[in-house]
Amino acid sequence: MDYSKENRLSYTERARRIVDSLTLEERVSLMSGSMTFEEVRGAIKKKTREHYNHFPYPAGGIPEKGIPAVLFCDGPRGVVCGNGKSTCFPVSMLRGASFDTDLEEEIGEAMAEEVLAYGGNLSAGVCINLPYNPGWGRSQETYGEDSFHLGEMGAALVRGIQKKGVIACVKHFAFNQMENARFKVNVDCTRRTEREVFLPHFKKCIDQGAGAVMSSYNLYKGVMCGHNGYLLDQVLKEEWGFDGFVMSDFVWGVKDTAAAANGGQTMEMCVTKYFGQNLVNAVKEGLVDASRINDAALRIVRTLLAFEDKKEHVRPNVIGCKKHTMLALESAREGITLIKNQNQVLPLDRKSTRQVVVLGRLAQKENTGDRGSSQVYPPYVVTAVKGIAAASPKTEVIYYEGSNPEHSRHLAQEADAVIFVVGYDYNDEGEYVAEDKKDVYTGAVGGDRRNGLGLHGADRKLIEAAGPANKNSIVVLIGGNMIMLEGWKDSVASILMGYYPGMEGGTALGEIIYGDVNPSGKLPFVIPNREDQLPSVDWNGTTQYYDYYHGYRKLDKEEIRPAVPYGFGLSYTTFSVECMKAWTADGLVYACCDVKNTGGREGTEVLQMYVGFPQSKVDRPVRTLKGFKRSSLQPGEKRTVVISCPVEELAWFNEETGSFETEHMEYEIYMGTSSAPEDLLMTTITI
């Protein structure tokens, strides 16, 4: 299916003829969401089956002129529409931990099929904002802390969604990585930081052909992103050649008619307050040039025509079908990450494990993540305790929520193994609106992790009390981003990062714990030893400055050894990596090495390529990710793995010239199993 920019541009003349036949009022109507504020806010507040985005939200559309409406379906862990039927995939952060772009493309196809089955034509499932600090409440909706990795995973989802003829909407453009202050915060950074850290992943999705972009609520350099001519016109449309349309983030993403239209906004979503008749009046009064309206209408019509011609026809029963739920299970299997496995406690042996104690309030909770705009309503959710019990039917499973640490210690002492399921749910992190919009049942407001990045005190006490009582002690961490390990990690033998693993997450956890599945996930973030080693953020501030360094690149630059490095993840087998080479050819940097499964069972290793710049004339990272590839190997099997990236990926942004420059010098090329120096081989090339 051809969803390329070139194909869409072939519809330009047809779209222009249609737009030329429209009145000003009709053209403006294409730029306008069709929902009312009362409908949207009512759906957000209500605890009924008619939830937010219960059906695809329409915008524009003039059927008698052959122009379909935009029919919006939210994401990114599945399609938000419907009543309890949609496939709930793991959150994007877990999918990022798979480092599997092929699987992400398949997930995009599945999401698109469900969008079409609900009657939609646009998926807002491509969330690629970069978590500057892991406390960001919606971190779970994105793939990790590294811009290169974000771009590769986001581009894969774009390909999958659009392969089925659904418009992929990339969000939130740009600098949206705070929840509590997202409606008021003014973000600033250097142009170099902007171009090298916060925008490249967006460009990668645009280059892949994304048909739509959603602007963000926050301000950038003093201008609302929904009105920001620098971002929307200069960067997105002019420099990057984006041919699709821009929509505002919902309800509060536009604050002024003329400022938004003149700043490059092409669609007010999902209600119309500032566009509509107000925009018609602004044109007639000379506040907005008619060319703005014509360009917006052309972009919208052209995109809709191109995708309408290409979209596949699917049956309604594709929603939540077996194929899709098995895809969700496979994603959970690939992303769940083994962080610690002292004395090879995992996998548990079914024959010798007669009784298991599962502790923690989250173990029996249907915990798929945030309950904001990304909430998906699946037909069922396999909880952790159900999955653990199903994986070994002959093993007695005792569940206790853990409120009494001493009783928990006693249970752990008597069992063959103890499994703690601890961490977060939507009360702790997620989308934020306002303090007066608390969940009517729980009082939760979601938002950023303002009270620290570690476990709750009760969880820590539970682990510290019961963990040392059993040598076969396992912690499963649930959460949308990094969770601090300090203070309790030495109390247990094994640690699994479970993220929010979706509707089949419990199944995958049980399979991994008992060894039916060999874990292969890799952390898409670094875990520091102290929170103050991460960038500082005022979660309720009106201004926020973003530095050039964050995450693993910040720790590397400051020569700080992390608790767990970026890209790290253990397996039940072992691998050797040797014989590395690197070279350039046809505008690409190549690196290869021999990877061998030196253990006793099949396993998958994620090889990662990093680049260092020791001879650079400007400040550069110690090393930064520029490629990755999964390789599955049988015991004793050896394979040569080749990874490549374009030479242009090594460029830096020169603020004086306003352009990217590739330095002619010697580069360090690394290849290995995490970002840690001891896990990498290194050679040099000259470009």
N, C-alpha and C positions, 0 to 999 in steps of 0.2 A: 504494500500500500504506500503510495507516494504522498507523504505529508510534509514534504520539504518546502522551504521558502520559495524556491524556484517554481514549484507547482502552484503555490498560492498566488504568486505574482502573475501567473498566466490568466488569473480571473480578474485582473485589474480593469480591463476595458469593459467586461460584462458588468462588473460592480459599478464602474463609473457611469455607465448608461442608466443603471437603476437609480443611483444617487441623483443624477441630473434630472430625473423625472419627479423627484420628491420636492415638496414644499419645505420651507425652513422648519416649520413645526414638525413635519414628519422626520426630517433629518435629526432634529433634536430629540425626538421621541426614541430614536435608536440608542441614544446615549443615556437612557433613563431606566433605572430599576422599577419594577412594577409592584413591589410589595409595599405595604404601609408600615409605618413605624409600630403601630399597635399590633399588627400581625406578628412582626418579628420579635418584638419585646415580649409579647404574650407567649409566644412559643418558647422563648428562652426561659421564662419564669415558670411556665406550667410543668407539672409533673404528670402529664397525660401522654397518650400515644401520639398526639399531634405535636411533636417536639420541633425544635429548630431544624429547618431544612428537611422537614418531613417529606416534602415533595420538591422537585427541582424548582429553584426560585427563578422566575422569568425576568427578562429585561429586554426592552425594545421589541422588535419584530413587527413586520407589516405583511401579513399573509397574502393580502390581495396584490401586493407588489412582488411577491416571491421571496420575501425576506423572512426567514425563520427567526424566532426569538432566541436569545441566549438563555439556556436553561441550566442553571448553576447547581452543581452538586459538590459539597464540601468533602474534605479528606483530612489527613493523608493516610490513616490506617484502615481505609476502606471507604465505602460510600455511606454518607451520613443519613441518606433518605430511608424511608420505609419504617415498618413496624416489626422489628425483631427478626429480620431475615438476612440482612447483609453479612457478608464475610468480614470478620474483624481480624485483620492482619496484625502482626506485632507492630509496635510503634517504629517510626523511621530510625530511631537511635539503635534499636536492636538490628534492624535491617542493614544499617550502616556497619555494624559489627561483623556482618557476614563478609564484607568486602567482595560481594558477588553482584556484579552489574548485570550478568545474564539473568539471575533470579529476580533482580529488581525490575528488569524489563518485563519478565513474565507477570510479576505482580501488577505492573502498570496495565498490561493487557487485561488481566482479570478485573481490575477496578473499572476499566473502560467498559467492559462488557456489562457490568452491573449498573454503571451510569446509563448506558443505552437502554437496559431493561427497565429502568425507572422512568425512561422518557427524557433523560437529560442529554446534553451535548457538550458540556464543559465540566472538567474535573479540576477542582482547586486543591489537588493532592500533592503538588510539588512544592513543599516547604523547605527552603534551603538557607534560611538565616543562620549565621554562624554564631554559636554561643561564645561570646567574649568571656563570660564567666559562667560556669556550669550551674549557678543558682538560678538562671533564667527559667521561669516557670514552664515555658513551652519548648524547652530543649528537646523533649521527647519527640517533637514533631519534625526534627531535623536529624541529619545523619551523623554528626560528629563535629569536632572542633577544627578540622583541617580543611582549608578552602579547596585544595586539589581534590581530595576525597569527596567533599560535598558536591563539587561540580560533576565528577564522574558518576556518582550515584543519582543525582538529580537528572542528569542528561539521560541516563538509562530509563528512569521513570517516564520522562517526556516521550522517549521513543515508544515505550510500551503503550502508554495511553493513546498517543496519536496514531499508532499503527492500526487501531480499530476505528479511526475516524472521529475521535473525541478530542476536543480542544484541551490542551494541557495549559493550565494557568499556573504560572510560577509566582511564588509569594515569599515574603512581603518585601517589596522593593522600596527602600533598602534601610539598613542599619536598625532593624527591628530585633533586638535581643534583650528587651526588658518588658515586663508585664505591668507591674504596678504603676509605672510612670509613662506607659506607652502613649497616652493621649496628650502628654504635656512636655515630655523630655526633648530637649534640643541636643542632638548628637553632633560632635565635631571630631575631626581627626585630620591628619595631613593628607594631601592629595596622593602621596605615595602609599600610605596605609590604605586609603580608599581603594586604589587601583590594584594593589597587590594582595590585600587581605580580605576586604569586604565585598568586592564586586566581581572577581574572576569567576566564581561559581555561577553567578547569574548569567554572565556572558556565555559560559559554556552551554547553558540551557537554551539561550537565544540562538546560538550557533547551531544547536541541534534541531532548531525549527519550532520552538514553543510558540503557540499561537496567541497566548494572552499572558499578561503580567498584572498582578495586583499590587498597587502601591500600599505603603504602610501608614500607620497613624502618626508616628513620631515626626519631629522636625529634623532636618539636616542642614547644618550651617544657617539656622534661623528661619528656614522655610519649610512648611509642612510638606512631607513627601508626596502627598496627593496633589500638591500645587507646584511641585518643584521642577521648574523648567530645565534646570541643569541636569537633573537625573532623568526626567521623562523625555525631554526633547533632545538635549545635546548628547547625553551619553547613550541612552537606550535607542532612540530613533535615528539620530544622525550618525554617531560614531559606530554603533553596533549594527545599524541597518535593520532594526526590528520593524517588521511589516505588519504585525498584528495590532491588537488593541489593548489599552490599559484600562483596568477598572479600579475603583477606589476600594479600600477596605471598608467593611460594612458600616453604614449608618453615620459614623463619625469621621469618615476618611476624607470628606470634603467639607470645608467650612466657609467658602466664599465662591460665589458664582463665577465672577470674572477671573479671579486669581487661579481657580482650578482650571478653567477652560484655556486661559492664556498660558498656563504652566504645563500644558500637555496632557491633562486628564481627558480621557475619551468616554468614560462611562461612570456615572454615579450609581453605586450599588449599596444595598439592594432595594433602597427606597429612593424616591426622588424628592429632594427638598430644595437644593440649590440649582439644579439643572431644570429640565421641563420648561414651564412657562417663564420662569426667572431667567433662564438662559436665552430664550427667544427674545425677551425684552432687552437683555444685555446686548444682543446683536443689533437690534433695532436702534438702541441708544448709542451705538458706536463703542461700547465698552469691550466688546469681543468682536474680532474680525470674522466675517463669514467663512473665510478660508479655514479657520479652526474647526468649524462645524463640518465643512465639506471633507476635510482630512479625516476627522473622527468617523464620520459616516462611511467613508470609503473603506477605512480599515476594518470596521465592524462588518460591513456587507461582504467584502472580499473574503474575510476569514470564514464567515458563516457559509458562504457559497462553496468554498473549497472543501470544507469539512462535511457539509451536507452531501456533497457528491461522493465522498469517500467512505462515509460511515457504514459500518457493517450492521446487518440486521440480526438481532439476537432474540431468543425466546425469554419470556419472563422467568422461567424456571432456572435460568443461569444464576440468579441471585442466590448466594449462599450454597451453591451446588458442591458436590463432593470434590470435584476437581479444584475448586477454589479453596475449600477448607483444607484440603491436603497441601495446597501451596502455602497456606498460612502455617501449617504444621512444619513443612520443610524449612520455611523461613526461620521459625523459632529454633529448630534443630541447628541451623547454621550459625545463628547469631549469639545464642547463649554462650557465655565466655567463662572458662575455667581460669581463675586468677591464682588460686593456691591449691596444692594437692600434696600435702606433707605425708610422707610414707605411703603414697599411692592409696590413700583411703578410698578414693573413688576410682573405678566404679565399685559399688557395693556388690558383694557376692550373694546371690539369692539363697544358696544352700545354707550358708552360715548365718545369714541375717534373718532370724526368726521373728524378731520384734523391732520395730522402728517407732521412735517417738518423734512426732512433728510438732514443733512449738512455734508460736507467733500468730498474732491476730490476722495477718494477711494470708495465712495458709489456706483458709477456706473462703477467702473473699474473691468474688469475680472482679478481678482488678486488671482492667485493660487500659487504664491510664486516665487522662484528663476527661472531664465531663463538660468541656466547653464546646466550641464549634467543631472539634474533631471527633466528638463522641460517636461511635458506631454502635448500632443495635443488632447484635448477632442472635441467632436462634438459641445458642447455648454458649457457655464458657466452661472449659475444664479448669477447675481450680488446682492449685499446687497439691493439696492433700489428696484430691481425687486422682490426679495423674500419678502420684507416688504410689497410691494403693493399687491402681490398675496395673502398674508396671510389674508388680510382684504379688499376685493374688494370694499366694500361700504365706506371705509375710504379714504378721499382725501389725496393724498401724494404729497407734494411740495418738489422738490429737488433743492438745491442750493449748489454749490461747496464750498461756504464759504469764498471767497476771501475778502469780505468786512465784517468785524466783526460787525459793527453797523447795517448793513442790516440784517445780520444773527440774531442779537439780536431782531430786530423788528419782523422778521418771527417767531422766537421762542416764543415771547411774545403773538402773536396772535393765536398760534396753541394749540391743546389739549395736544400734546406731541412733544418733539424734540429728534431726534436720531442723534448722531454724529458718523460717521464712519471714524476713523482716525488711523494713524500708518504708516506702511511701505509697500514697494513693492520691486521689484527686483533691483531698483535703489539704495536702502538703504542697502541691505544685500543679500548675496548669494555667489555663487562660484566666485572665482577670478583667473584671469590668469595674466594679466599685464595691466599697465596703457595705453599702446598703443593699447590695444584690446577693446577700448570703444565701446559701442553699437552705431552703426552708426546713429541711430535715436535720442537717448536720451542722449548720452554721458556717460551713466552709466557704471561703472566698477564693481559693486557689491562689494564683499569683506566683511571685518569685519566692525562692527559699531564703527568706530574710533572716531566719534564725539559725543559719549555719548549714553546712554541707554534710554533716555527719548523721548518724542514726539518732533516732529519738532516745532520750535517756532510758526509757523503759526497755527498749530493745537492747541497748548496751548492757544494762544490768542483767537482763535475761541471759545473754550470751556469756557474760563474765561469770555468772553463777553456775550455769548448766553445761557450758562448753567443756571446761576441764574435767567434768565428771565422766566423760566418755571419750575414749581415744578416737572413735569413729564419729567425729562431729563435723557437720557440714552447715555452712551458712549460704542461703540463697538470698541475694540482694534484689529487691524490687524497686525500680525507680527509673526516671527518664534521663538521668545523666550521672556523672561521677558521684560516688558516695565515699566519704572519708573512711579509712580503715583503722586509723590510729586509735589506740586505747583498748581495742578488743580483738584485733586480728590474731594475736598470739594465743588466744583462748580456744581456738578451733583449728582443726586439721585442714579443712578444705573450704574454699570460698568460690561460689558461682555467681556471676552477674547475670541475673535473669531479666533485667529491664522490665518493660511491660510486654509480655510475650504473646498477647493476642488470645483468641478464642480457644486455640489448641495448645496454649502455653504449658498447662499442667501436664499434658501428654508428653510434650518434648522434655520437660524437666524430669519426669519419671524415667523416660528412655535413657537420658544422659546419666542420671544417678545410678541406674542399674547396668549401664554399659551397652545397651542396645544401639545407642548412638554415641559416636566418639565426638566430643566437643571440638569445634573448629573456629569459634568466634574469636575476634581480636578487638581489644578495647579501642573504640574510636575517639578516645579522650585519654589524657594523662591523669593519673591519681597522684597528687602531691603528698608530702608528709605533713604540711601545714597549710591551712587555708590562705594565710597571708602570702604564700608563694604564688598565688593567682592574682590577676588584675583586680583592682578595687572598683566596686560599683556601688553607687548610691541608688538603691532600688526605688526610692521615692523622690529622686531628685528632679530638678527642672533642667539641669545640664549634665552632660556626661561626655568626657573626652576618652576616645579609644586610642590606645598606644599601638605601635607597630607589632609588638610582641604579646602573645598570650599563649596559654596551653603549653604543650611540650616544647615549642620553640622558645618560649620565655624561660623555662627552666634550663634548657640547654645553654642559652645565652648567658645565664647567670651561674652556670656551672653547678646547678643543684641537681642532685640525684633524686629522682622521684620515688615514691613508694612503689608504683607500678608504671612502667613506661607506656607511651602511646603505641598502639599496634600490638600489644602483648596479649597472648592467650595460650594456655597450655592444652595438651592433648593427652590421651591415654596411651599414645605411642610416642616414639622419639624420632627426631629428624636430624640429619647432618646436612650442612650447606658448605660447599667447597667449590674450588676451581672457578672463581669469578673472573669475568672479562667484561670490558666495556668498549664501545666504539660509536662512531657517528656515520650515518649514511642517509642520503636523500632527505636531509632536513630533520632527521630523527636521532635521538640519543638512545642507544641500546645498552642493556646490561643483561648478562646471563650468568647462571651458576648451575651447578649440579646439586639437586636436592635428593636425598635418599631417606626412605623410611627404615630406620635402624631398629625399630621396635618389633613387637610381636603381633600387631594387629593393624588393619587398614586405618588410614587416617588422612586428614586433609590439612595441609600447611598453606598459610597465606604468605607468599614471598612479597617483600616490599622493597621498592627502590627509592632511595633518598639521594639528594644532591647537596653538596657543600661548596662554599665559595671562598676559600681561604685567601685567594689573591685579589678579591674584589676591591675596587677603589671606594666602594660605599659599604655601609653597614649592611650585612646580610645574615640570615640565619646560619647557625652552625651546620644544620642540615634540615632539609624540608622534603616532605613526601612528593614524589613525582611519578609514581606508578605502583601497581600491585596486581597480583594474580594468584588465584587459588589453584592448588594442585593436589589431587587425590592420588594416594599411592598405596599399593599393597605392601605387606611386610617384605623387606629386602629390595623393593623396587626402587630404581634410580632413574631420574629424569632430568634433562636439561631444560631449565625454565628461562624464557626470554621475555623481558619487559622493555617497553619503549615509551618514549614521550617526545613530542615535538621540541626541537631546540628552542623555539620561542617560549616554551614554558620556563626556561631558565633566565628570562629577561627581567630587568628591574625597571621601575617607572621613574623617569627623570622629570622632576617637576619643572625644571628650567625649560626643557624642550617640549614638555607635555606629551611625551611619547615613551614607549617601552624601548629599551636598548639591551642588546645581548653583548656582553663583554667578551672580548677575545683574550682568553686566558686559560689556565689550567683549572679544571673542576674536579672535585672529589665525587666519585660515584659509589654509593653504598648499596648493598643488597643483603637482605637477611630477614629475620622473623619478628623484629620489633624495632622501635626507634632507638633502643639502648645500644651504646657502642659495642658492648660485649656480644650483642646478637647480630652484628653486622660485619660483612666483609667489605673491604674498600680498595678501590683502584682509582687511577686518575685518567682523564682524557683532556685533550686540548682542543678548544673550539676557536 
